[in-house]
Amino acid sequence: MNREIINQPLLVLVGPTAIGKTSLSLTLADRYGCEIVSVDSMQVYRYMDIGTAKVTAEERRGISHHLIDIVDPSENYDAACFTTDALKAIRDIHSRGKLPLLTGGTGLYLRSLLYGIFPGAPADEQVRQELHRRLATEGFSKLYEELITIDRISAERINYNDSHRLLRALEIFYISGIPWSEHLEEQRKASPKTVFTNLIKIGLTCDREQLYARINMRCQNMIDNGLEEEVRKLLAMGYNRSMKSLGSIGYRHMINYLEGGWSFEEMMRLLARDTRRYAKRQYTWFTKMVDLQWFQINEPARIVQFVDQWMVKKQQ
C-alpha cells in the first residue's frame, strides 16, 4: 500500500473538555505563527456554537481556524470525513509555510488521522449499571427509541428484546460520543495511509476535582450564554433529536428539558454528570497515545519551553 510521508512539522494539543485547550492554542498560535485545525466532532456543525464551546470570531484574533462550521446539523460527519478534511487543511497550511496546530478532544478522529487504527469500542461499568437500572424501570421500548435517535444503524441491526446489544450500543455512545456503528465502520476501513515524521503531541491536564469544577462552570456558562435559545432555534430550523449532531452532550439534554422529560434542575445535573463521564473517556483515549507529553494547566512556561526546543530541533 502506498503511504504518504509528511515530513513538515505538526503540533498537536489535546485534553479533556473544559481543560483550557482553546486559550492555550491561541497562545501557541500567536507565538509560532500557527493556523489551527479543530479536532472536534461537534464543532464541524454550523449553528451549534454555545453547546460546543466553539471559539468565537473575537477570540480567534485573526488566527485562521479550519474544520469549524463546515457541515449542517442534518449531515453525517465521521472520522473518515475528518481525516480527509484534516489532511487537506494540513497540506494547505504547509504550502504557505505555516505550522498546523491540531487541537481538540475527539480522540477517535485524531487516532484516525495519525495512526489509521481504532481500538475496540470503549466500556464503562458505571454507565453500564445505570443503563441496566433504566432498562428495569423504563423498559426495552423506551431505551430502543432512544437508540434510534442517536444510532439508527445499530438500532436496525438489533433484534427486538436483544437487551444485551441494546445496552452495549447505548453505553458506547454515551461514554465516547461516537455511535457503535461508526466504531465498527472505522475499524473496517482503518489503515495508516499517512505517516507524520515530525510532530509533537501535548496533553493538557489538571487535578480531577479542579477539572470537575471547570466542567460545572462550563455547563453553567452554556446556560447563561443562551444554550436554550440556540436549541430552540435549531428545532425551529427543522433539525431534530434524531440527528447525530443533536444527540450530543448538551443538545440532547436541553431537548429533553424542552420536551418536558426532565426538570431544569435534572437537566443541569445530568448535563454535568455526562460531561464528567465524557472527560473520563477522553483521558482513556489520550493515555493510549504514543509519545504524548502531559502538562498541567498551570505550566504554560514549561509548554512553551518544550515547543521551543522542538522548533529548534526541526530547523537543524
C-alpha positions as CSV (number, residue, x, y, z in Angstrom):
1,M,0.0,0.0,0.0
2,N,1.3,3.5,-0.9
3,R,1.7,5.7,2.0
4,E,2.0,9.5,2.1
5,I,5.0,10.7,4.1
6,I,4.6,14.2,5.6
7,N,8.0,15.5,6.9
8,Q,6.8,19.0,7.6
9,P,6.2,19.8,11.3
10,L,2.9,19.3,13.0
11,L,1.9,20.4,16.5
12,V,-0.9,18.6,18.4
13,L,-2.6,19.8,21.6
14,V,-5.3,17.6,23.2
15,G,-7.0,17.2,26.5
16,P,-10.5,16.6,28.1
17,T,-13.4,19.0,27.7
18,A,-13.2,22.3,29.7
19,I,-9.5,21.9,30.4
20,G,-8.4,25.1,28.6
21,K,-7.3,24.0,25.2
22,T,-8.7,26.9,23.4
23,S,-6.8,29.5,25.4
24,L,-3.5,27.7,25.1
25,S,-4.0,27.0,21.4
26,L,-4.4,30.7,20.8
27,T,-1.3,31.5,22.8
28,L,0.8,28.9,20.9
29,A,-0.7,30.1,17.5
30,D,0.4,33.7,18.3
31,R,3.9,32.7,19.3
32,Y,4.6,30.3,16.5
33,G,2.5,31.6,13.6
34,C,0.2,28.6,13.6
35,E,-3.1,28.0,11.9
36,I,-5.4,25.9,14.0
37,V,-7.2,22.7,12.8
38,S,-10.1,21.8,15.1
39,V,-10.2,18.1,16.2
40,D,-13.8,18.2,17.5
41,S,-16.6,16.1,16.2
42,M,-19.3,18.7,17.1
43,Q,-17.6,22.0,16.1
44,V,-17.8,21.0,12.5
45,Y,-21.6,21.8,12.6
46,R,-23.0,25.1,11.7
47,Y,-25.4,26.9,14.1
48,M,-24.1,24.9,17.1
49,D,-21.9,27.4,18.9
50,I,-22.8,27.6,22.5
51,G,-23.2,23.9,23.3
52,T,-19.9,23.0,21.5
53,A,-18.0,25.8,23.3
54,K,-16.9,27.0,19.8
55,V,-14.2,29.7,19.7
56,T,-15.8,33.0,18.7
57,A,-14.7,35.3,15.9
58,E,-13.5,37.7,18.5
59,E,-11.5,35.1,20.4
60,R,-9.8,33.9,17.2
61,R,-7.8,37.2,17.0
62,G,-7.4,36.9,13.3
63,I,-5.8,33.4,13.6
64,S,-7.1,31.1,10.8
65,H,-9.2,28.2,12.1
66,H,-10.0,25.1,10.0
67,L,-12.8,22.4,10.2
68,I,-15.2,24.7,12.1
69,D,-18.7,25.3,10.7
70,I,-18.3,23.1,7.6
71,V,-21.4,21.0,7.6
72,D,-25.1,21.4,8.5
73,P,-26.5,19.6,11.6
74,S,-28.5,17.3,9.4
75,E,-25.4,15.9,7.7
76,N,-23.4,12.9,8.9
77,Y,-19.8,13.6,9.6
78,D,-17.4,10.9,10.8
79,A,-13.7,10.1,11.4
80,A,-13.2,9.2,7.7
81,C,-14.5,12.6,6.7
82,F,-12.4,14.3,9.3
83,T,-9.2,12.5,8.1
84,T,-9.8,13.6,4.5
85,D,-10.6,17.2,5.5
86,A,-7.8,17.5,8.1
87,L,-5.1,16.2,5.6
88,K,-6.3,18.8,3.1
89,A,-6.1,21.6,5.6
90,I,-2.6,20.4,6.8
91,R,-1.3,20.3,3.3
92,D,-2.7,23.8,2.6
93,I,-1.2,25.3,5.7
94,H,2.2,23.7,4.9
95,S,2.1,25.0,1.4
96,R,2.0,28.6,2.8
97,G,4.9,27.9,5.1
98,K,2.8,27.9,8.2
99,L,2.7,25.5,11.2
100,P,-0.5,23.5,11.6
101,L,-1.7,23.2,15.2
102,L,-4.3,20.4,15.7
103,T,-6.3,20.9,18.9
104,G,-9.5,19.3,20.3
105,G,-10.8,16.4,22.3
106,T,-12.2,13.9,19.9
107,G,-9.7,11.0,20.3
108,L,-11.2,8.8,17.6
109,Y,-10.7,11.5,15.0
110,L,-7.1,12.1,16.0
111,R,-6.3,8.4,16.0
112,S,-7.8,8.1,12.6
113,L,-5.6,10.9,11.2
114,L,-2.3,10.0,12.9
115,Y,-2.5,6.2,13.0
116,G,-5.4,4.9,11.0
117,I,-6.1,2.4,13.7
118,F,-9.0,2.1,16.0
119,P,-9.2,0.3,19.4
120,G,-12.2,-1.7,20.4
121,A,-15.3,0.2,21.4
122,P,-14.9,1.6,24.9
123,A,-16.7,0.3,28.1
124,D,-17.6,1.8,31.4
125,E,-19.0,-0.2,34.3
126,Q,-20.7,2.8,35.9
127,V,-22.5,3.7,32.7
128,R,-23.5,0.1,32.1
129,Q,-25.0,-0.3,35.6
130,E,-27.0,2.9,35.1
131,L,-28.4,1.6,31.8
132,H,-29.3,-1.7,33.4
133,R,-31.2,0.2,36.0
134,R,-33.0,2.2,33.4
135,L,-33.9,-0.9,31.4
136,A,-35.5,-2.3,34.6
137,T,-37.5,0.8,35.3
138,E,-38.2,2.2,31.8
139,G,-38.4,-0.9,29.7
140,F,-36.8,-2.0,26.4
141,S,-39.0,0.1,24.1
142,K,-38.1,3.4,25.8
143,L,-34.4,2.7,25.5
144,Y,-34.7,1.4,22.0
145,E,-36.4,4.6,20.9
146,E,-33.5,6.5,22.5
147,L,-31.0,4.4,20.5
148,I,-32.9,5.1,17.2
149,T,-32.3,8.9,17.8
150,I,-28.5,8.5,18.2
151,D,-27.6,5.5,16.2
152,R,-30.3,4.3,13.8
153,I,-27.9,1.9,12.0
154,S,-27.2,-0.1,15.2
155,A,-30.8,0.0,16.2
156,E,-31.9,-1.5,13.0
157,R,-29.4,-4.4,13.5
158,I,-30.7,-5.2,16.9
159,N,-33.5,-7.8,17.2
160,Y,-36.4,-7.0,19.4
161,N,-35.7,-7.8,23.1
162,D,-31.9,-8.2,22.5
163,S,-31.3,-6.1,25.6
164,H,-27.6,-7.0,25.7
165,R,-26.8,-5.4,22.3
166,L,-29.2,-2.5,23.0
167,L,-27.4,-1.6,26.2
168,R,-24.0,-2.0,24.6
169,A,-24.9,0.4,21.8
170,L,-26.1,3.0,24.3
171,E,-23.1,2.5,26.5
172,I,-20.7,3.1,23.7
173,F,-22.3,6.3,22.5
174,Y,-22.8,7.8,26.0
175,I,-19.1,7.3,27.0
176,S,-17.5,8.2,23.7
177,G,-19.9,10.4,21.8
178,I,-19.4,8.1,18.8
179,P,-22.1,5.7,17.6
180,W,-21.3,2.0,17.8
181,S,-22.0,1.7,14.0
182,E,-19.3,4.3,13.4
183,H,-16.8,2.5,15.6
184,L,-17.4,-0.7,13.6
185,E,-17.2,1.1,10.2
186,E,-13.9,2.9,11.1
187,Q,-12.4,-0.4,12.3
188,R,-13.3,-1.9,9.0
189,K,-11.7,0.9,7.0
190,A,-8.7,1.6,9.2
191,S,-5.3,1.7,7.6
192,P,-2.3,4.0,8.1
193,K,-2.4,5.9,4.8
194,T,-0.4,8.9,6.0
195,V,2.8,8.9,8.2
196,F,3.8,12.1,10.0
197,T,7.6,12.1,10.8
198,N,7.9,15.4,12.5
199,L,5.3,16.1,15.2
200,I,5.0,16.6,18.9
201,K,1.8,15.8,20.9
202,I,1.0,17.8,24.1
203,G,-1.7,16.8,26.6
204,L,-3.3,19.3,28.9
205,T,-4.4,18.0,32.3
206,C,-5.2,19.0,35.9
207,D,-6.4,17.6,39.2
208,R,-9.8,15.8,38.8
209,E,-11.6,18.0,41.3
210,Q,-10.3,21.1,39.5
211,L,-11.4,19.6,36.2
212,Y,-14.9,18.8,37.5
213,A,-15.2,22.4,38.8
214,R,-14.2,23.7,35.4
215,I,-16.8,21.4,33.8
216,N,-19.5,22.7,36.2
217,M,-18.6,26.2,35.2
218,R,-18.6,25.3,31.5
219,C,-22.1,23.9,31.9
220,Q,-23.4,26.9,33.7
221,N,-21.8,29.2,31.1
222,M,-23.5,27.3,28.4
223,I,-26.9,28.1,30.0
224,D,-26.0,31.7,30.8
225,N,-24.8,32.3,27.2
226,G,-28.1,31.1,25.7
227,L,-28.0,27.3,25.1
228,E,-31.8,27.1,25.4
229,E,-32.3,29.8,22.7
230,E,-29.8,28.1,20.5
231,V,-31.5,24.7,20.7
232,R,-34.9,26.3,20.2
233,K,-33.6,28.0,17.1
234,L,-32.2,24.7,15.8
235,L,-35.5,22.9,16.3
236,A,-37.3,25.8,14.6
237,M,-35.0,25.4,11.6
238,G,-36.2,21.8,11.2
239,Y,-33.3,20.0,12.9
240,N,-34.4,17.4,15.4
241,R,-33.2,14.9,18.0
242,S,-33.0,12.1,15.5
243,M,-29.9,13.7,14.0
244,K,-26.5,12.6,15.3
245,S,-25.5,16.3,15.9
246,L,-28.4,16.9,18.3
247,G,-27.8,13.7,20.1
248,S,-24.6,15.1,21.5
249,I,-23.9,16.3,25.1
250,G,-25.7,19.5,25.9
251,Y,-28.1,19.4,22.9
252,R,-29.9,16.1,23.9
253,H,-30.1,17.3,27.5
254,M,-31.7,20.6,26.5
255,I,-34.1,18.9,24.2
256,N,-35.2,16.5,26.9
257,Y,-35.8,19.6,29.1
258,L,-37.7,21.5,26.4
259,E,-39.9,18.4,25.7
260,G,-40.8,18.1,29.4
261,G,-38.9,14.9,30.0
262,W,-36.6,16.5,32.7
263,S,-36.9,19.4,35.0
264,F,-34.4,22.2,34.6
265,E,-32.6,21.0,37.7
266,E,-32.5,17.4,36.5
267,M,-31.2,18.6,33.1
268,M,-28.4,20.5,34.7
269,R,-27.4,17.6,37.0
270,L,-27.3,15.1,34.1
271,L,-25.5,17.6,31.8
272,A,-22.7,18.0,34.3
273,R,-22.6,14.3,35.1
274,D,-22.4,13.2,31.5
275,T,-19.8,15.8,30.7
276,R,-17.7,14.4,33.6
277,R,-18.1,10.9,32.2
278,Y,-17.1,12.1,28.8
279,A,-14.0,13.7,30.1
280,K,-13.0,10.5,31.8
281,R,-13.4,8.6,28.5
282,Q,-11.3,11.3,26.7
283,Y,-8.5,10.6,29.2
284,T,-8.7,6.9,28.3
285,W,-8.3,7.7,24.6
286,F,-5.3,10.0,25.0
287,T,-3.4,8.0,27.6
288,K,-3.1,5.2,25.0
289,M,-1.5,7.7,22.6
290,V,2.2,7.1,22.0
291,D,4.7,9.9,22.9
292,L,2.0,12.2,24.3
293,Q,3.7,14.7,26.7
294,W,1.4,15.7,29.6
295,F,1.5,19.1,31.2
296,Q,-0.6,20.7,34.0
297,I,-2.8,23.7,33.0
298,N,-0.7,25.9,35.3
299,E,2.5,25.2,33.4
300,P,2.3,27.4,30.2
301,A,6.0,28.3,30.6
302,R,7.1,24.7,30.5
303,I,4.9,24.0,27.5
304,V,6.4,26.9,25.6
305,Q,9.9,25.7,26.5
306,F,9.0,22.3,25.3
307,V,7.8,23.6,21.9
308,D,10.7,26.0,21.6
309,Q,13.1,23.1,21.9
310,W,11.2,21.1,19.3
311,M,11.2,24.1,17.0
312,V,15.0,24.5,17.2
313,K,15.5,20.8,16.5
314,K,13.2,20.7,13.5
315,Q,15.2,23.6,12.0
316,Q,18.5,21.9,12.3
